Amino acid sequence: MSYTLATTVSLPWAEAVDRTRDALAAEGFGILTEINIRSTFQAKLGDEAAAAVGDYVILGACNPSLASKALAAEPQMGALLPCNVVVRRAADAHETTVEAIDPKTMVQLSEAPSVKDVADDAGTRLRKALASLGGAGA
């Protein structure tokens, strides 16, 4: 089973990150966290590790309404929040990959019917966000 939803776009790195943020916002997701893997690797592991990973950012996206429903159904779901959305591009690549955790993974971990409803809604929203980027996939 694939555990991500993904698309590949022919956009410059910075534009892909900006458009991903906008697409998530249009579907009701705010960005709670941002981890720049390249910068972190550079600081902790050096230039070679940073170059090997390429441009790579993890956006912690959250739709407060959906998160509230998931936590009300099962407080342990907080361990799976926020929804991670990765924007990555290898140093020599001409395309940028955008991928998000597939919320259906929550359903595999919970038997609560309302968690399935939340996962379905989140999945629909994430698919729309990825599709709006105009790439292949999602």
C-alpha positions in Angstrom: 0.0 0.0 0.0 1.2 3.5 -0.8 1.2 5.8 2.2 1.5 9.1 0.3 -0.4 11.1 -2.2 2.0 12.6 -4.7 2.3 14.8 -7.8 5.3 16.0 -9.8 5.4 19.6 -11.1 7.6 21.4 -13.6 8.0 24.5 -11.4 11.1 26.1 -10.0 11.7 25.1 -6.4 10.6 28.3 -4.7 7.5 28.6 -6.8 6.5 24.9 -6.1 6.8 25.6 -2.3 4.7 28.8 -2.6 2.1 27.2 -4.7 1.9 24.2 -2.4 1.3 26.6 0.6 -1.5 28.4 -1.4 -3.1 25.1 -2.6 -3.2 23.8 1.0 -4.7 27.1 2.3 -7.4 26.9 -0.4 -8.4 23.6 1.1 -8.5 24.9 4.7 -5.0 23.8 5.8 -2.7 26.1 7.7 1.0 25.4 8.1 1.9 24.8 11.7 5.5 23.7 11.2 8.2 23.9 8.6 11.3 21.8 8.5 14.0 22.7 6.0 15.8 19.3 5.7 18.5 20.7 3.5 19.4 23.5 5.9 19.2 21.1 8.9 21.5 18.5 7.1 23.9 21.3 6.2 24.1 22.5 9.8 24.3 19.1 11.4 25.9 16.8 8.7 27.7 19.2 6.3 27.6 20.3 2.7 27.8 16.8 1.2 24.7 15.6 3.1 22.8 18.8 2.2 23.7 18.4 -1.5 22.7 14.7 -1.4 19.2 15.5 -0.1 18.7 18.5 -2.5 15.9 21.0 -1.8 13.6 19.4 0.7 11.0 20.9 3.0 8.4 19.3 5.2 5.3 21.4 5.8 3.2 20.4 8.8 -0.3 21.1 7.5 -3.4 21.2 9.7 -7.1 21.7 9.1 -8.3 22.7 12.6 -11.8 21.4 12.0 -10.7 18.0 10.9 -8.0 17.8 13.6 -10.6 18.6 16.2 -12.9 15.8 15.0 -10.0 13.3 14.9 -8.9 14.1 18.4 -12.4 14.0 19.7 -12.8 10.5 18.2 -9.5 9.3 19.4 -7.0 11.4 21.3 -4.1 9.3 20.2 -4.6 10.6 16.7 -2.5 13.6 17.8 0.6 11.5 17.2 -0.3 11.6 13.5 -0.9 15.3 13.3 -0.1 17.6 11.6 -0.4 16.1 8.1 3.1 16.2 6.6 3.4 17.6 3.1 6.9 17.2 1.5 8.2 19.4 -1.3 11.4 18.0 -2.7 13.7 18.4 -5.6 17.0 16.7 -6.2 19.9 18.9 -7.2 20.0 17.8 -10.8 16.2 17.5 -11.2 14.0 19.5 -13.5 10.8 18.7 -11.6 9.7 19.1 -8.1 7.8 16.4 -6.2 5.0 17.3 -3.8 3.7 14.5 -1.6 1.5 14.2 1.4 0.7 11.5 3.9 -2.4 9.7 2.8 -4.9 10.1 5.6 -6.2 6.6 5.0 -3.2 5.5 7.1 -5.1 6.8 10.1 -8.0 4.4 9.3 -5.7 1.4 9.4 -4.7 2.4 13.0 -8.2 3.1 14.3 -11.5 1.4 14.5 -13.5 4.6 15.2 -16.0 5.3 12.4 -15.6 9.1 12.8 -11.8 8.7 12.1 -12.7 7.2 8.7 -14.9 10.2 8.0 -12.1 12.6 8.9 -9.6 10.7 6.8 -11.9 10.7 3.8 -12.5 14.4 4.1 -8.8 15.2 4.6 -7.8 12.9 1.7 -10.3 14.6 -0.6 -8.9 18.0 0.4 -5.2 17.0 0.0 -5.9 15.4 -3.4 -7.6 18.6 -4.6 -4.6 20.7 -3.3 -2.2 18.4 -5.2 -4.3 18.4 -8.3 -4.5 22.2 -8.3 -0.7 22.3 -8.7 -1.1 21.0 -12.2 1.3 18.1 -12.1 1.2 14.4 -12.8 -0.2 12.2 -10.1 -2.3 12.8 -7.0 
